[in-house]
């Protein structure tokens, strides 16, 4: 009789531990989502929008550190002039706006 009572109490505690485990796992996922996943996806969307807005004449930097100016915009690539009569074709995913050029654009937006 006493043994049955002890086993029932242990079983109830195990169920409670199981629920608290799942609640903690869900809370951990929510924290990861709001502090890590969501900001990263937001940053990626902003970067993609910035790349889509690039046009001929914009100064850019490639992922390899090459500075240049966009000569032509294609579907998935840019043709970039890096020196007189020297052009390269690079993927849009590896191009970033030049910091100085981005600051000038931001200053123009503030004046408007």
ABEGO torsion letter per residue (X at the ends): XAAAAAAAAAAAAAAAAAAAAAAAAAAAAAAAAAAAAAAAAAAAAAAAAAAAABBBGBBBBBAAGBBBBBABBBAABBBBBABBGBBBBBBAAABBBBAAAAAAAAAAAAAX
